[in-house]
């Protein structure tokens, strides 16, 4: 009887839990299960790794970040590679999406509470079509992964003649690129494929598809499948695509200009431009590199840190403050400079609530990232430069996964800090803030308004 009461009480508390807190709980449980699985000796080629490194890798795979304190190819066997690919897909598609898919396959009904959690996990507002959204996300990502895998397997087979090697490395690269996981089966990411456009172009395309936002991909699919001539893309798709493209182009220009007389000094124009574009693309959330990051200038590191802090789009495999947040901030500054009362873009008016949320996310994220950098600087400041620490923290927060090479040398406490940032980056900063905040309370009265000098 007592046990039944406790179970009922637990179910009641879970039912009353906000979608944000429920998602946080699910990702924590997934992290614990992933850590337990990665602790099993059957997945290792020789022995196991320390607990902190196991937790770090589990968090990196689930958050599709790509930072790692161990070299996968020297640590895991084939079973381990398959498990890591599964974890990257779980993180890339989303815990709620995968859970919903399992329930649908089992023929279970998806209730209102589950639908609320789905739309929260995917940064949506409308509850209608939540299950359809999950199915679309799953099938789109799987199709992109299969196409990418076929390209890489074919190329690797013609290059090596080894079918087993080609299937393993081609599949792993495709999963890592599509989910923006960033993990690799080499010691040097894709630096050995620098200048190889047959590999680089598909990888860039997959990173973009994984980071640009699943609603964008779904709308593009609906555009090509439309039965009527008239079709209107949503404001989200328009703002996301324009912002994503602008950041990609600006990142490419900055990296090219900064490294033209350094890293690209003895390289051709095509190589320099494509490498700059690849590095700009990977800062969205990719984590795969074609040059050694520690060879880049500090100025380039700072530019890339800024791009990683912005991150990918909402409802994608990426983290950061998200492209829409950045777009709203830029649009607000333009509107303010023109002395206009509202932000209008693509013949639509941006909601006041979204503007307030964008500023809240930006300010709080800046504070959180600064605190993380300061903490690691205090703990490991004698081993690394400030720029290296900024780069590492922004890479974790944006779930990007590229590093200047300091990840393995971090102390245990610094690794825990990075794990927290990867975790926050994956569940989304807004969801994280709402999950730790209390219940919303509206005041029943209003204070008198008074102007305050600013600037």
C-alpha positions as CSV (number, residue, x, y, z in Angstrom):
1,X,0.0,0.0,0.0
2,X,2.8,2.4,0.9
3,X,4.6,1.5,-2.2
4,X,1.5,2.1,-4.4
5,X,1.0,5.5,-2.7
6,X,4.6,6.5,-3.4
7,X,4.3,5.4,-7.1
8,X,1.0,7.4,-7.4
9,X,2.7,10.4,-5.7
10,X,5.6,10.2,-8.1
11,X,3.3,10.0,-11.1
12,X,1.4,13.0,-9.8
13,X,4.6,15.1,-9.4
14,X,5.8,14.1,-12.9
15,X,2.4,15.0,-14.3
16,X,2.6,18.5,-12.7
17,X,6.2,19.0,-13.8
18,X,6.7,21.7,-16.5
19,X,7.8,20.6,-19.9
20,X,11.1,22.3,-19.5
21,X,11.9,20.4,-16.2
22,X,10.7,17.2,-17.7
23,X,13.0,17.5,-20.7
24,X,15.9,18.4,-18.3
25,X,15.1,15.2,-16.3
26,X,14.9,13.1,-19.4
27,X,18.3,14.3,-20.7
28,X,19.8,13.7,-17.2
29,X,18.5,10.2,-17.2
30,X,19.8,9.6,-20.7
31,X,23.2,10.9,-19.6
32,X,23.2,8.5,-16.7
33,X,22.2,5.5,-18.9
34,X,24.8,6.5,-21.6
35,X,27.5,6.7,-18.9
36,X,26.6,3.2,-17.6
37,X,26.7,1.8,-21.1
38,X,30.0,3.5,-22.0
39,X,31.4,2.0,-18.7
40,X,31.0,-1.6,-20.0
41,X,34.2,-3.3,-21.1
42,X,32.6,-4.9,-24.1
43,X,32.7,-1.6,-26.0
44,X,36.5,-1.1,-25.5
45,X,39.4,-2.4,-27.5
46,X,41.6,-2.5,-24.4
47,X,40.4,-1.8,-20.9
48,X,38.2,1.2,-20.0
49,X,38.6,4.9,-19.3
50,X,38.1,6.9,-16.1
51,X,34.6,7.8,-14.8
52,X,35.0,11.6,-15.6
53,X,36.1,10.8,-19.1
54,X,33.2,8.4,-19.5
55,X,30.7,11.0,-18.4
56,X,32.4,13.6,-20.6
57,X,32.1,11.4,-23.7
58,X,28.5,10.5,-22.9
59,X,27.6,14.2,-22.5
60,X,29.5,15.1,-25.7
61,X,27.8,12.4,-27.8
62,X,24.3,13.1,-26.4
63,X,24.7,16.8,-26.8
64,X,26.2,16.2,-30.2
65,X,29.1,18.4,-29.3
66,X,32.2,16.5,-30.4
67,X,34.6,17.4,-27.6
68,X,36.5,14.4,-26.3
69,X,39.1,13.7,-23.7
70,X,40.0,10.4,-25.4
71,X,40.9,9.3,-29.0
72,X,38.0,7.1,-30.2
73,X,39.9,5.0,-32.6
74,X,42.5,4.1,-29.9
75,X,39.9,3.4,-27.3
76,X,36.8,1.7,-28.6
77,X,36.0,-1.4,-30.8
78,X,33.3,-1.8,-33.4
79,X,30.5,-2.2,-30.8
80,X,31.7,1.0,-29.2
81,X,31.6,2.9,-32.5
82,X,28.0,1.7,-33.1
83,X,27.0,2.8,-29.5
84,X,28.5,6.3,-30.1
85,X,26.7,6.6,-33.4
86,X,23.4,5.7,-31.6
87,X,24.0,8.3,-28.9
88,X,24.8,11.0,-31.5
89,X,21.5,10.1,-33.3
90,X,19.7,10.2,-30.0
91,X,21.0,13.6,-29.3
92,X,20.7,14.9,-32.8
93,X,17.0,13.8,-33.3
94,X,16.1,14.7,-29.7
95,X,15.2,12.6,-26.6
96,X,11.6,13.5,-26.8
97,X,11.4,12.8,-30.6
98,X,13.0,9.3,-30.2
99,X,10.8,8.5,-27.2
100,X,7.7,9.6,-29.2
101,X,8.7,7.5,-32.1
102,X,9.0,4.4,-29.9
103,X,5.6,5.1,-28.4
104,X,4.1,5.4,-31.9
105,X,5.7,2.1,-33.0
106,X,4.2,0.4,-29.9
107,X,0.8,1.8,-30.8
108,X,0.6,4.0,-27.6
109,X,-1.5,7.2,-27.6
110,X,0.5,10.4,-27.4
111,X,-1.2,12.6,-24.7
112,X,-1.3,16.4,-24.3
113,X,1.6,16.3,-21.8
114,X,3.8,14.4,-24.2
115,X,2.9,16.8,-27.0
116,X,3.8,19.8,-24.8
117,X,7.2,18.2,-24.1
118,X,7.7,17.6,-27.8
119,X,7.1,21.2,-28.9
120,X,9.2,22.5,-26.0
121,X,12.1,20.2,-26.9
122,X,11.9,21.5,-30.5
123,X,11.3,25.2,-29.7
124,X,7.8,25.2,-31.2
125,X,4.7,27.1,-30.1
126,X,1.8,25.1,-31.7
127,X,0.8,21.8,-30.2
128,X,-1.0,20.6,-33.3
129,X,1.1,18.4,-35.5
130,X,3.6,17.6,-32.8
131,X,3.7,13.9,-33.7
132,X,3.9,14.6,-37.4
133,X,6.9,16.9,-36.6
134,X,8.7,14.1,-34.9
135,X,8.2,11.7,-37.7
136,X,9.3,14.3,-40.3
137,X,12.5,15.0,-38.3
138,X,13.3,11.4,-37.9
139,X,12.9,10.4,-41.5
140,X,14.6,13.6,-42.9
141,X,17.7,13.0,-40.8
142,X,17.8,9.3,-41.6
143,X,17.5,10.1,-45.4
144,X,20.3,12.7,-45.2
145,X,22.5,10.2,-43.2
146,X,21.9,7.4,-45.8
147,X,22.7,9.7,-48.8
148,X,25.9,11.0,-47.1
149,X,27.0,7.5,-46.1
150,X,26.6,6.3,-49.7
151,X,28.8,9.1,-50.9
152,X,31.5,8.6,-48.4
153,X,31.5,4.8,-48.6
154,X,31.8,4.9,-52.4
155,X,34.7,7.4,-52.2
156,X,36.6,5.6,-49.4
157,X,36.1,2.2,-51.2
158,X,37.6,3.6,-54.5
159,X,40.4,5.2,-52.5
160,X,41.3,2.2,-50.3
161,X,39.6,-0.9,-51.8
162,X,38.7,-2.0,-48.3
163,X,34.9,-2.4,-48.0
164,X,34.8,-2.9,-44.2
165,X,36.9,0.3,-43.6
166,X,34.7,2.2,-46.1
167,X,31.4,1.2,-44.6
168,X,32.5,2.0,-41.0
169,X,34.2,5.3,-41.7
170,X,31.7,6.4,-44.2
171,X,28.7,5.7,-42.0
172,X,30.3,7.2,-38.9
173,X,31.3,10.4,-40.8
174,X,27.8,10.7,-42.2
175,X,26.1,10.3,-38.7
176,X,28.6,12.7,-37.1
177,X,28.1,15.3,-39.9
178,X,24.3,15.2,-40.0
179,X,23.8,15.2,-36.3
180,X,26.6,17.8,-35.9
181,X,28.2,15.4,-33.5
182,X,31.7,16.3,-34.5
183,X,33.3,13.0,-33.2
184,X,35.6,11.2,-35.6
185,X,37.5,7.9,-36.0
186,X,40.8,9.7,-36.7
187,X,43.3,11.4,-34.5
188,X,43.0,14.6,-36.5
189,X,39.3,15.0,-37.5
190,X,39.3,15.5,-41.3
191,X,42.7,17.4,-41.6
192,X,43.9,14.6,-43.8
193,X,41.1,15.4,-46.2
194,X,42.0,19.1,-46.5
195,X,41.4,20.4,-50.0
196,X,39.4,17.3,-50.9
197,X,36.1,18.8,-52.1
198,X,34.6,15.3,-52.8
199,X,34.5,14.9,-49.0
200,X,34.4,18.5,-47.8
201,X,31.3,19.6,-49.8
202,X,29.0,16.8,-48.6
203,X,30.2,17.3,-45.0
204,X,29.4,21.0,-45.2
205,X,26.0,20.3,-46.6
206,X,25.2,17.8,-43.9
207,X,26.4,20.2,-41.1
208,X,24.2,23.0,-42.6
209,X,21.1,20.6,-42.8
210,X,21.6,19.6,-39.2
211,X,22.0,23.1,-37.9
212,X,19.6,25.2,-40.0
213,X,16.5,24.0,-38.1
214,X,14.3,21.0,-38.7
215,X,11.2,23.2,-39.4
216,X,13.1,24.8,-42.3
217,X,13.8,21.3,-43.8
218,X,10.2,20.3,-43.4
219,X,9.0,23.5,-45.1
220,X,11.4,22.9,-48.0
221,X,10.1,19.4,-48.3
222,X,6.5,20.7,-48.3
223,X,7.4,23.3,-50.9
224,X,8.6,20.6,-53.3
225,X,5.6,18.4,-52.5
226,X,3.0,21.2,-52.8
227,X,-0.1,20.5,-54.8
228,X,-1.0,24.2,-55.1
229,X,1.1,26.8,-56.8
230,X,0.9,29.2,-53.8
231,X,3.2,28.4,-50.9
232,X,4.5,30.8,-48.3
233,X,7.5,30.1,-46.2
234,X,7.1,31.0,-42.5
235,X,8.9,34.0,-40.9
236,X,11.0,31.5,-39.0
237,X,12.3,29.9,-42.1
238,X,13.0,33.3,-43.8
239,X,14.9,34.8,-40.8
240,X,16.7,31.6,-40.1
241,X,18.0,31.0,-43.7
242,X,19.0,34.7,-44.2
243,X,20.8,34.8,-40.8
244,X,22.5,31.5,-41.3
245,X,23.7,32.4,-44.8
246,X,24.9,35.9,-43.6
247,X,26.9,34.3,-40.7
248,X,28.4,31.7,-43.0
249,X,29.5,34.3,-45.5
250,X,30.9,36.8,-42.9
251,X,32.7,33.9,-41.1
252,X,34.3,32.8,-44.4
253,X,35.4,36.4,-45.2
254,X,36.9,37.0,-41.7
255,X,38.8,33.6,-41.6
256,X,40.0,34.1,-45.2
257,X,41.3,37.6,-44.5
258,X,42.9,36.9,-41.1
259,X,44.7,33.7,-42.4
260,X,45.5,34.8,-45.9
261,X,49.0,35.9,-45.0
262,X,49.5,33.2,-42.4
263,X,47.9,29.7,-42.7
264,X,47.0,30.2,-46.4
265,X,50.2,32.0,-47.3
266,X,51.5,29.3,-49.6
267,X,48.1,27.9,-50.6
268,X,46.0,28.5,-53.7
269,X,42.9,30.7,-53.8
270,X,40.4,27.8,-54.2
271,X,41.9,25.9,-51.3
272,X,41.9,29.0,-49.0
273,X,38.3,29.9,-49.8
274,X,36.9,26.4,-49.4
275,X,38.8,25.9,-46.2
276,X,37.6,29.2,-44.8
277,X,34.1,28.3,-45.8
278,X,34.4,24.9,-44.1
279,X,35.7,26.4,-40.9
280,X,32.9,29.0,-40.9
281,X,30.3,26.2,-41.5
282,X,31.6,24.0,-38.7
283,X,31.3,26.9,-36.2
284,X,27.5,26.6,-36.5
285,X,27.7,23.3,-34.6
286,X,29.6,20.9,-36.8
287,X,32.8,20.2,-34.8
288,X,34.6,18.7,-37.8
289,X,37.8,20.5,-39.0
290,X,40.0,20.3,-42.0
291,X,42.9,22.3,-40.4
292,X,44.5,22.1,-37.0
293,X,42.8,24.7,-35.0
294,X,45.9,25.5,-32.9
295,X,47.6,26.7,-36.1
296,X,45.1,29.5,-36.5
297,X,45.7,33.0,-35.2
298,X,44.2,34.2,-31.9
299,X,42.1,36.7,-33.8
300,X,40.7,33.9,-35.8
301,X,40.0,32.0,-32.6
302,X,38.0,34.9,-31.3
303,X,36.0,35.3,-34.4
304,X,35.2,31.5,-34.3
305,X,34.3,31.8,-30.6
306,X,31.8,34.5,-31.4
307,X,30.3,32.4,-34.2
308,X,30.1,29.3,-31.9
309,X,28.5,31.5,-29.2
310,X,25.7,32.4,-31.6
311,X,25.5,28.7,-32.7
312,X,22.8,27.1,-34.8
313,X,19.1,27.6,-35.3
314,X,16.3,26.6,-32.8
315,X,14.9,23.1,-33.2
316,X,18.2,21.8,-34.7
317,X,21.1,19.7,-33.6
318,X,23.1,22.8,-32.5
319,X,23.4,25.0,-29.4
320,X,24.4,28.5,-28.6
321,X,22.0,31.5,-28.2
322,X,20.7,30.5,-31.7
323,X,20.5,32.4,-34.9
324,X,17.1,33.8,-34.4
325,X,18.1,35.4,-31.1
326,X,21.1,37.1,-32.9
327,X,18.8,38.2,-35.7
328,X,16.4,39.8,-33.3
329,X,19.2,41.7,-31.6
330,X,20.5,43.0,-34.9
331,X,17.1,44.0,-36.1
332,X,16.3,45.7,-32.8
333,X,19.5,47.9,-33.1
334,X,18.6,48.8,-36.7
335,X,15.0,49.7,-35.6
336,X,16.2,51.7,-32.6
337,X,18.7,53.6,-34.8
338,X,15.8,54.5,-37.1
339,X,13.6,55.6,-34.1
340,X,10.9,53.1,-35.0
341,X,8.6,51.6,-32.4
342,X,8.4,48.0,-33.8
343,X,10.6,45.5,-35.5
344,X,9.2,44.7,-38.9
345,X,10.8,42.1,-41.2
346,X,9.4,40.3,-44.2
347,X,6.1,42.2,-43.8
348,X,5.7,40.8,-40.3
349,X,6.0,42.3,-36.8
350,X,8.2,40.6,-34.3
351,X,6.5,39.9,-31.0
352,X,7.5,42.0,-28.0
353,X,7.8,38.8,-26.0
354,X,10.3,37.4,-28.4
355,X,12.3,40.6,-28.3
356,X,12.4,40.5,-24.5
357,X,13.3,36.8,-24.5
358,X,16.1,37.4,-27.1
359,X,17.7,40.1,-24.8
360,X,17.3,37.9,-21.7
361,X,19.0,35.0,-23.5
362,X,21.8,37.1,-24.7
363,X,22.6,38.8,-21.4
364,X,22.2,35.7,-19.3
365,X,24.2,33.6,-21.8
366,X,27.0,36.2,-21.8
367,X,27.1,36.1,-18.0
368,X,27.1,32.3,-17.9
369,X,29.8,31.9,-20.4
370,X,31.9,34.6,-18.7
371,X,31.5,32.7,-15.4
372,X,32.5,29.4,-17.0
373,X,35.6,31.0,-18.6
374,X,36.5,32.7,-15.3
375,X,36.1,29.4,-13.4
376,X,38.4,27.5,-15.7
377,X,40.9,30.4,-15.8
378,X,41.1,30.2,-12.0
379,X,41.5,26.4,-12.0
380,X,43.7,25.8,-15.1
381,X,44.8,29.4,-15.9
382,X,48.5,28.4,-15.4
383,X,48.2,25.8,-18.3
384,X,46.2,27.6,-20.9
385,X,45.8,31.1,-22.4
386,X,42.6,33.1,-22.0
387,X,41.9,32.8,-25.7
388,X,42.1,29.0,-25.5
389,X,39.7,28.9,-22.6
390,X,37.2,31.3,-24.3
391,X,37.4,29.0,-27.4
392,X,36.8,25.8,-25.3
393,X,33.8,27.2,-23.4
394,X,32.1,28.7,-26.5
395,X,32.7,25.4,-28.3
396,X,30.9,23.6,-25.5
397,X,28.1,26.1,-25.2
398,X,27.5,26.1,-28.9
399,X,27.8,22.2,-28.9
400,X,30.4,22.7,-31.7
401,X,33.2,20.5,-30.5
402,X,36.3,21.9,-32.1
403,X,39.2,22.6,-29.8
404,X,42.6,24.2,-29.7
405,X,43.8,20.9,-28.2
406,X,43.4,21.5,-24.5
407,X,40.4,19.2,-23.8
408,X,42.5,16.2,-22.7
409,X,44.6,18.4,-20.4
410,X,41.7,20.0,-18.5
411,X,41.4,19.2,-14.8
412,X,38.5,17.1,-13.5
413,X,36.6,20.2,-12.2
414,X,37.1,22.0,-15.6
415,X,35.8,18.9,-17.4
416,X,32.7,19.1,-15.2
417,X,32.2,22.7,-16.2
418,X,32.5,21.9,-19.9
419,X,30.0,19.0,-19.4
420,X,27.5,21.4,-17.9
421,X,27.9,23.8,-20.8
422,X,27.4,21.0,-23.4
423,X,24.3,19.9,-21.5
424,X,22.8,23.4,-21.4
425,X,23.7,24.0,-25.1
426,X,21.8,20.8,-26.2
427,X,18.6,21.3,-24.2
428,X,18.5,24.9,-25.2
429,X,19.3,28.0,-23.1
430,X,15.6,29.1,-22.8
431,X,14.5,25.6,-21.7
432,X,17.3,25.5,-19.2
433,X,16.3,28.9,-17.7
434,X,12.6,28.0,-17.5
435,X,13.5,24.6,-16.0
436,X,15.3,26.1,-13.0
437,X,12.9,29.0,-12.5
438,X,9.9,28.9,-10.2
439,X,6.3,29.0,-11.2
440,X,5.2,32.1,-13.1
441,X,3.5,34.6,-10.7
442,X,1.7,37.6,-12.0
443,X,1.4,40.7,-9.8
444,X,-2.2,41.8,-9.1
445,X,-1.1,45.4,-9.0
446,X,1.1,47.9,-11.0
447,X,3.8,50.2,-9.7
448,X,3.9,53.8,-11.0
449,X,6.1,54.2,-14.1
450,X,9.2,56.5,-14.1
451,X,11.8,57.2,-16.7
452,X,15.5,56.3,-16.0
453,X,18.5,57.9,-17.7
454,X,20.2,55.5,-20.0
455,X,23.4,55.8,-22.0
